[in-house]
Structures are given as structure tokens and as C-alpha cells.
């Protein structure tokens, strides 16, 4: 896992050393070997399942591509396509279920994230079927793409048509390497320093007795959960993006942050850009043509939520999210484009409402709510102040620094001094992350 | 400028990770040859990382800044300047087995009056001073439940009230997971009337300050050093020592002494060795000048600092800790319980719940 000491201090320098000296056209072999190694760590069952997906996809891709000009093979082409879609959807659902039920340990503190391999295979098969990409005749190149180890846990999910060319002969550059390193370290810091701390506080809240929970502490703990989730996703994605950049793959930033003027729809699209654009490309657009935009939107949003966690509460969160998006759209039309500030506040409230669903569900399962849910009692005040004293700084860091404010500020300050301070920040963050990695 | 900063970034990053990795793997405390899996590699790296102590201190400092109060199951009570090892979970089966072991022992020796004294740990005494989500077990209730489970012929000794009354005093070490003699005296004041003795009041003791200040295992484990130092003190009877001999066997050999306190124990890393000379002894035999009964104490090292208070009341006290018995060793290999007038099971609650020596008390 990219946040483990053995990954950073043993695997990465060893891998990068060999990767750098290898000729470009041999690098995908090394990436494939690393991919298989990491897949094997997940267990023999996962390895076999994914190998079946990969082999099926490899041969099917060649078949689908070869049959594209043969009218007598249209049915075979369709059958291969449907077979692969079904197989990968099944694997996705199975891994999602196993992760949610604890049978499969997954990335991050929240044990979230479905498998990325089935998404990559779906992207590959669909792009070949549509004719936007050629079939991959090199099994190692396909393995390198499908099981790409920087993306293995939560992404970034790479679209085949865009990245296939890079897997043939990945080219490293100093600029990308440097950027990748800084992004990786930033992701590591987000995950270890902020997300894990907030998750520990969330876990503490789950063990608070029912009679000490009240409205204030429940609301605050929902915010804590939400921030922990966001920083966990952001951290893991940045680690993936950083590693991919180091290897020479021009992966775009996975989080599109805007402080203001972002509606709920835009926020959802902007968080984990790769998975949302994957969903839009391979689920929303085909469904919108058949079933209409409303149903396509609902199913896509629910699919994204279920991909994060294969649980009923997340499905409900997806439905709530869709309804709120539609409500916001309705309000905006009726109000004839309200003031930016009000618009932003509305978006933030709606985001919090949608995010509260999984948090409240977990709280309910851990011990229930007290009788007077909306009252403020003495015990609730005590719990609330304990929570605030423990969480105010990581919450502030999570919401402000990694949410929208700091990245926007850094982007807008384009000074030489800031560039000089970057290596200093790098050292400080590296030391802090190392301290956390070897002690937690 | 961009090129320069890019180069610096790359060089600094790889220099740091390569040097750290090499130092940890090849010059650390662990053995590379013992690495069998990736998990072993991760453990090796963590244990052997260069400047591990400094890294722990850095982690603790930054975690504290982020509002953390619990480090590796140790709660840092900054207001009162103490570290408390949380007791928040236990194996129900082990606890039941331990309680049944006491009952079975008494069934084997029904003629010997048997007592049980379960001592609450700091986690129980200071439970209400910790956050509501700390998960600390209600030790008072747990001790009561255990006493009810054990055979009614075994006399329970309740020391909770006596210790709770003086909890604002220095009765537990701030950086160790044990009580000190002040806490032991509070328990002694509740225990000795039940054992049939007369209480020696505190005015009968002089407190000897050993002038040894230390940070114990909890400070080491948590990395928090901003806690006041602990002190080792000895309660010495004003009328002279009752102890004639104190023979302690820790598995390496017998240490023959004439005092239950040992200055050489203060040279060890574990300062608790001041009491009986060893904190990990499996057998100790104390003979005194007192005319009295013979007592067999079965318990954990918690009892070490309690022994001096029992000396005026018994002619002989034998202490055994089944945790340190050899693999096939049983109690009857070390001593014959039927030769004693009383048997006292003396455990702190945490160790009692982890007790795994059911068959060693044969």
C-alpha cells in the first residue's frame, strides 16, 4: 500500500532505480511485474479472479477488434462484449461486497474503494468495441495498464483510449518526476496526518454510549466522518497520481477544487475526476440515450457511491445526492440564478446533507440515537466539547487547507520564494509522514 | 529556477528514502535473514528505523498538536500529569477461566482459608477523568461480577473504595502501569482486617526517598516525556525490619537477601525491581521475625510492593507468579499449598483478565 513504510523505503527506490535504467520499451514489463506482485499480496483468490478478467479481456479485445470489419461476426462481437461487461461487472460487485463486509482488506482507513481492474478492463473493451482504440496485442502492456499499481487501490482510474500510447514506451521527465514526488508527499500527508486522525476520532465517537449522544455531537461527528472520507480519497488519489507522474504518465489532478460557484453536480464531478468521468463516459452517456437523462444520472451517481462502498447506506446517499441535485437545479431556475454566495452556501448544505447519510447510518448501527434527538443536554455538551477539542485542527486542515483554500492560494501565488520553499516543505512533510508511518 | 528546484526535490526525496531504507534494513536492530514475508519487512522497518526514538517523539508531538490524547492505548491526562494505560477490552473466556481457576484451587484445598484481592488499575480509578469514548472498562462493576462468580467460600477483599478515596494522592506511578506503595498501603488498610490482622497505621512507617526519578514504560511506549518524573519510595517500619531473609527466584537463580527492598534493583531499567529485587520473579520466599501464620500469595508483579506491608503479620510469606513458571511446571513443583495457613490471590484486574495458567495451580 502506498502509505506503508515498506512501499516508500524499499519498493519505490528499488523500482525507480530499475525503471530509470531500463529502455523505454521494456518499462511496461517491469510495471506488469510490479502489478502482479501487488495483486498477489491481496491474496490468491483475488489474483486468480483478476487474472481470469485479464485473460478474458485480452483475447476478447483481439477478437472484437478483428471482427469489426466482418458483418457475419457482428453477433460474436456483441457476445464477446456482453460477456466481458458481465464478467467485469460481476467482479466489481463481488469485490465491492467483500470489501464492505470486511472479507477483503482494502485501502484507506475506511476500507473503501472498489476494484480498479474491472473499470480498466471495461474501459479497454468498450474503447476497442467503439473503435476509439486498437486492441492490445501485447499481454504485458495490457497487464501494465489494467492492473496499474499506482491506481490499484482507489485510482486514478485511467481511460484506455487516452493512456494506451503511454504504456507502450513510458517516458520519464524531470519536471514530471519532481511534480509527482511533491504530489505523492502531499497525498501521504493528507492521508496520514489528517484522514487517519479524523477517522480515529470518528471511531471514538462510535464507542460513545447512546445517552451521551445528542444533536450537536452527532452533527459534528458527521462532519468529522465526511472530512475524513474526503481527505482519505484525496490522499490516496494524490499518492496514485504522484507515483504515476514519477513513472512518466501524465495523469491529471484527481480533485478539482473550487471555493465558490460550484453546484452539487459540479462538486461530485470534481471529486475524484477520473472515476466520475469514467462513469459519465461508460454509464451515463449510453444510459442517457436509452433511458433518459434523469434515470441515467441517478444510476451513475448511485454507481459512484456504491463503488466507494457496497452498502445500502451509500446507495441511499446516491439517491439523496441525485434528488438534491435536481432540487438545486429547480431552485436555481426558479430564482433566476441566485447570488454566488447564497449559491455556494446552498451547495455546501446539500453536500453535507448527502454526506450525512452514511455517517448517520454508521452511528445508528453502533448504538443508536438518544430519545431526544434534537435536544441539547448536559452529556451531549460534554461529548461535543471533547470532540471539538480533539478535532478542530485536523478539521480545519482538512476542510480549508486540502479542501479548496490552500491549493487555490498556492496556485495564485506564483513567486520564486514559494518555489524555493517547496523543498523545505518537502523535507518537513517527509519527516512527519515517516514519523507517522512507523508509529501508527 | 524551476530546473534547480526540480533537481533538489528529486535528490532530497531519493536520498532520504534510500538512506533510511538501507540503514533500517542493514544496520538496524532487526535481522534481515528473519524476513519471511512483506509483513515481516514492514515490522523490521518499523523496529529498525534510524532515529526511531526521535521519530516517535516527533509523531507524539505532532499528534498532540492535532488534538490526540491517546497514544498506543495510553491516555495522556495532561491536566493531572499522568499516563494511564487503558484497559478497554478483555477475552471473556480467559476471564471466566481465571475465576474458575480460583474456585478450583479452593476446591482442591478446602481447609485453607482462601482470599482474593483484585486491585483496580489506574484506568479504572481515573475512568471518569477520561473522555467518554475512551472505552475504559468500569472496573468496579467488573470486580464485583468476578467476586460473585468465584466460590462464595473464597473471601473477596474489596479495595476499590479505599483506593478511590485517596485517588487524588500519588497512588499510581505516572509513567508506569503499576501502583506505588502509597496505593498499596491504601489497599493494605482495607485488606488486613479481612485477613484477620490488625492494621499498622501509616504513622508506624518512615518513608525513605530513594532519590531515584525516572520515566517508566508508559513514557517509553507513548513517546510522551512531558510528564513529571516518578519516584521510588520505600515504606520502612519504624520499629525495625521484620524480615530475616528474602529469597527470590527469577528463573536464572536464587537471589538471597535480607530485605524486601533492593537498591541494586534501582540500577535496572525497570525501577519496580526495587521491590523484591526483581519485577519478574516467579517465586519469592520471605521469612520474618513475626509470630504469625504462613501466607501463600499467588499473583502478578503488582504484589511486589504490597509484600512489605504483610511482613509484620506473617512469619513466612511465599509469593508465586504462575506467568513465569516453566512450560510444564506447576505450583506443587515449587511449594506445597497445604503447608500454609492462608492463601491470597493478589492480582491487578488487567493481569487477572489475561491470566492463562489454569492448569499451573495443580
Interface residues (C-beta under 8 A of the other chain):
Chain A: X4 X5 X6 X8 X9 X10 X12 X13 X16 X41 X174 X175 X177 X178 X181 X182 X185 X193 X197 X200 X201 X204 X205 X206 X207 X208 X209 X212 X379 X382 X383 X386 X389 X390 X391 X392 X393 X394 X416 X419 X420 X422 X423 X426 X427 X430 X431 X432 X434 X435 X436 X438 X439 X440
Chain B: X1 X2 X3 X5 X6 X7 X8 X9 X10 X12 X13 X14 X16 X17 X18 X20 X21 X24 X25 X38 X41 X42 X45 X46 X49 X52 X55 X56 X58 X59 X62 X63 X65 X66 X67 X68 X69 X70 X131 X132 X133 X134 X135 X223
